[in-house]
Amino acid sequence: MTVYHSGTHWRSVLSLPVDRQLLADDFFLMAHHDVSGQLRLAPRIAGFGVAAAVLADLVSAGVLVVTASGRLDCPQPGVRVAGFEGQVAAWVAAEPGQPVPVWIEVLADVSVPAVGQRLADAGVVRPVRVRRLMTTRTVWEPADMNVAAWPWARLSTHVRRGEPLDVFDSALARLCTAVGVEGRFLDGGPQARQRLDRLVGPVPAQVDVLLVELAAAVGRAVLGGRT
């Protein structure tokens, strides 16, 4: 499958970031160091996580649906979503019926820079080019460490206090555990993980499918040495 820009003529506009808390934004911050902006996990695994979070945001907004057979569709292809989410919706509308794992794989390479740039445009992070050993990469340095640390601090506080997580934070916690960065907000070893399992609540069925497929994609990548 090729990721490309669609030439669809849109009838209406919906901008997800305006009035919605986005899993992709919070997970992006969780996956990066809140001081240096360095990734806390392998780039490919981070890409899987951000891709799944973007899809979850679109599914939660009703823009995309996960079918009973585990495929992605865009039931209203005439609705435009702003920014990167709009591109993703257009790609799914152009190639409906592809399995969820295919989209997680396809979007893995583009999701981190796209969400990073959106957060940079919002003044949350700053892209910094770092050159090392003949290669150049981008780190996403936080503009405000308190803002960058808020997602993990929020989850950590809930877990320490034994407070049940709402739907959003339950999905965020499961995203983190799927890719292996849950240690950021868990203190206390196995007991903390058991406490988290008790505090995580149900998420919508379609989002649950995305999270299960994310965990499976990470497992395949690790076993295949493709991280």
C-alpha positions as CSV (number, residue, x, y, z in Angstrom):
1,M,0.0,0.0,0.0
2,T,1.3,3.5,-0.9
3,V,0.6,6.5,1.3
4,Y,-0.3,9.5,-0.8
5,H,-2.2,12.7,-0.8
6,S,-5.8,12.3,-1.9
7,G,-7.4,14.7,-4.4
8,T,-10.9,14.3,-2.9
9,H,-13.1,17.4,-2.9
10,W,-14.4,17.7,0.7
11,R,-17.9,18.9,1.6
12,S,-17.4,19.9,5.3
13,V,-14.5,20.4,7.8
14,L,-13.9,18.9,11.2
15,S,-10.8,19.8,13.1
16,L,-10.0,17.2,15.8
17,P,-7.4,19.2,17.8
18,V,-9.7,22.2,18.4
19,D,-12.0,20.7,21.0
20,R,-10.7,17.2,21.7
21,Q,-8.0,15.8,23.8
22,L,-6.0,13.6,21.5
23,L,-4.5,10.2,22.4
24,A,-1.8,10.8,19.7
25,D,-0.6,14.0,21.4
26,D,-0.4,12.5,24.9
27,F,1.1,9.3,23.7
28,F,3.7,11.2,21.6
29,L,4.8,13.1,24.8
30,M,4.9,9.8,26.8
31,A,7.1,8.2,24.2
32,H,9.7,11.1,24.3
33,H,11.9,12.3,27.2
34,D,10.3,15.4,28.8
35,V,13.7,17.2,29.0
36,S,15.8,16.1,26.0
37,G,13.0,15.2,23.6
38,Q,14.8,11.9,22.8
39,L,12.7,8.8,22.1
40,R,12.3,6.4,25.0
41,L,11.8,3.4,22.7
42,A,12.8,2.1,19.4
43,P,11.7,4.3,16.5
44,R,9.6,1.6,14.7
45,I,7.8,0.8,17.9
46,A,7.1,4.4,18.6
47,G,5.7,4.7,15.1
48,F,3.3,1.8,15.7
49,G,2.1,3.5,18.9
50,V,1.5,6.9,17.5
51,A,-0.1,5.4,14.4
52,A,-2.5,3.4,16.6
53,A,-3.3,6.5,18.6
54,V,-4.1,8.5,15.5
55,L,-6.4,5.8,14.3
56,A,-8.0,5.6,17.8
57,D,-8.6,9.4,17.7
58,L,-10.3,9.1,14.3
59,V,-12.4,6.1,15.4
60,S,-13.4,7.9,18.7
61,A,-14.5,10.9,16.6
62,G,-16.6,8.7,14.3
63,V,-14.5,9.6,11.3
64,L,-13.3,6.0,10.8
65,V,-14.8,2.7,11.9
66,V,-13.3,-0.7,12.6
67,T,-15.5,-3.3,11.0
68,A,-16.5,-6.6,12.6
69,S,-13.8,-8.3,10.5
70,G,-11.1,-6.0,11.8
71,R,-10.8,-3.7,8.8
72,L,-10.8,0.1,8.6
73,D,-13.4,2.1,6.7
74,C,-14.3,5.7,6.3
75,P,-18.1,5.8,6.3
76,Q,-18.4,9.5,5.4
77,P,-15.5,10.2,3.0
78,G,-17.0,13.7,2.3
79,V,-16.1,14.9,5.9
80,R,-12.7,16.6,6.0
81,V,-10.5,16.4,9.1
82,A,-7.8,19.0,9.4
83,G,-4.1,18.2,9.3
84,F,-2.5,14.8,9.5
85,E,-5.7,13.1,10.6
86,G,-7.3,14.5,7.5
87,Q,-4.6,12.8,5.4
88,V,-5.1,9.5,7.2
89,A,-8.9,9.7,6.7
90,A,-8.4,10.4,3.0
91,W,-6.0,7.4,2.6
92,V,-8.5,5.1,4.4
93,A,-11.4,6.4,2.2
94,A,-9.3,5.8,-0.9
95,E,-8.4,2.2,0.1
96,P,-11.3,1.0,2.4
97,G,-11.4,-2.4,3.9
98,Q,-7.7,-2.8,4.6
99,P,-7.0,-4.7,7.8
100,V,-6.0,-2.7,10.9
101,P,-2.5,-4.2,11.1
102,V,-1.8,-3.0,7.6
103,W,-2.6,0.5,8.5
104,I,-0.6,0.4,11.7
105,E,2.4,-0.8,9.6
106,V,1.9,1.8,6.8
107,L,1.5,4.7,9.1
108,A,4.3,3.9,11.4
109,D,7.0,5.8,9.5
110,V,5.0,9.0,9.0
111,S,3.0,9.3,12.3
112,V,5.8,10.4,14.6
113,P,7.1,13.3,12.5
114,A,3.5,14.4,11.6
115,V,2.3,14.5,15.2
116,G,5.6,16.0,16.3
117,Q,5.2,18.8,13.7
118,R,1.6,19.5,14.9
119,L,2.8,19.8,18.5
120,A,5.6,22.1,17.3
121,D,3.1,24.3,15.4
122,A,1.2,24.5,18.7
123,G,4.3,25.5,20.6
124,V,4.5,22.3,22.7
125,V,7.8,21.0,21.3
126,R,10.6,22.3,19.2
127,P,12.2,20.1,16.4
128,V,16.0,19.9,16.9
129,R,18.2,18.3,14.3
130,V,21.0,16.2,15.9
131,R,23.9,14.9,13.9
132,R,25.7,11.7,15.1
133,L,27.9,9.2,13.3
134,M,27.2,10.6,9.8
135,T,23.4,10.5,10.3
136,T,21.0,13.3,11.2
137,R,17.8,12.8,13.1
138,T,15.1,15.0,14.8
139,V,14.5,15.1,18.5
140,W,11.4,16.9,19.8
141,E,12.6,19.1,22.6
142,P,9.8,20.2,24.9
143,A,9.1,23.9,25.0
144,D,7.7,23.5,28.6
145,M,8.8,20.5,30.6
146,N,5.7,20.7,32.8
147,V,3.4,20.4,29.7
148,A,5.5,17.5,28.3
149,A,5.4,15.7,31.6
150,W,1.7,16.1,32.3
151,P,0.4,12.9,30.7
152,W,2.7,10.6,32.7
153,A,2.3,12.7,35.8
154,R,-1.4,12.4,35.5
155,L,-1.4,8.7,35.1
156,S,1.2,8.2,37.8
157,T,-1.0,10.2,40.3
158,H,-4.1,8.2,39.5
159,V,-2.2,4.9,39.9
160,R,-0.6,5.9,43.2
161,R,-3.9,7.0,44.6
162,G,-5.7,3.9,43.3
163,E,-8.1,6.0,41.3
164,P,-9.9,4.3,38.4
165,L,-8.9,5.6,35.0
166,D,-11.4,7.2,32.7
167,V,-11.9,6.0,29.1
168,F,-9.2,8.3,27.7
169,D,-6.5,7.5,30.3
170,S,-7.4,3.8,30.1
171,A,-6.7,3.9,26.4
172,L,-3.5,5.9,27.0
173,A,-2.3,3.5,29.6
174,R,-2.9,0.5,27.3
175,L,-1.0,2.2,24.5
176,C,1.9,2.7,26.8
177,T,1.9,-0.9,28.0
178,A,1.6,-2.2,24.5
179,V,4.9,-0.5,23.5
180,G,6.7,-0.9,26.8
181,V,6.8,2.6,28.3
182,E,4.4,2.0,31.2
183,G,7.4,2.2,33.5
184,R,7.2,6.0,33.2
185,F,4.1,6.1,35.4
186,L,4.4,2.9,37.4
187,D,6.2,2.8,40.7
188,G,6.5,-0.2,43.0
189,G,7.3,-3.2,40.7
190,P,4.8,-6.0,40.1
191,Q,2.4,-4.6,42.7
192,A,2.1,-1.4,40.7
193,R,1.3,-3.3,37.5
194,Q,-1.3,-5.3,39.2
195,R,-2.8,-2.1,40.6
196,L,-2.9,-0.6,37.1
197,D,-4.7,-3.7,35.7
198,R,-7.4,-3.1,38.3
199,L,-7.7,0.6,37.5
200,V,-7.8,0.4,33.8
201,G,-11.4,0.6,32.6
202,P,-13.1,-0.6,29.4
203,V,-12.6,1.3,26.2
204,P,-15.0,1.4,23.1
205,A,-14.9,-1.9,21.3
206,Q,-13.4,-0.5,18.1
207,V,-10.6,1.2,20.1
208,D,-10.0,-2.1,21.9
209,V,-9.4,-3.8,18.5
210,L,-6.8,-1.1,17.6
211,L,-5.0,-1.6,21.0
212,V,-5.0,-5.4,20.6
213,E,-3.6,-5.1,17.1
214,L,-1.0,-2.7,18.3
215,A,0.3,-5.1,20.9
216,A,0.4,-7.8,18.2
217,A,2.3,-5.6,15.8
218,V,4.9,-4.8,18.5
219,G,5.3,-8.5,19.4
220,R,5.9,-9.3,15.7
221,A,8.4,-6.6,15.3
222,V,10.3,-7.6,18.4
223,L,10.4,-11.3,17.5
224,G,11.4,-10.4,14.0
225,G,14.2,-8.0,15.1
226,R,12.5,-5.1,13.2
227,T,12.7,-2.4,15.8
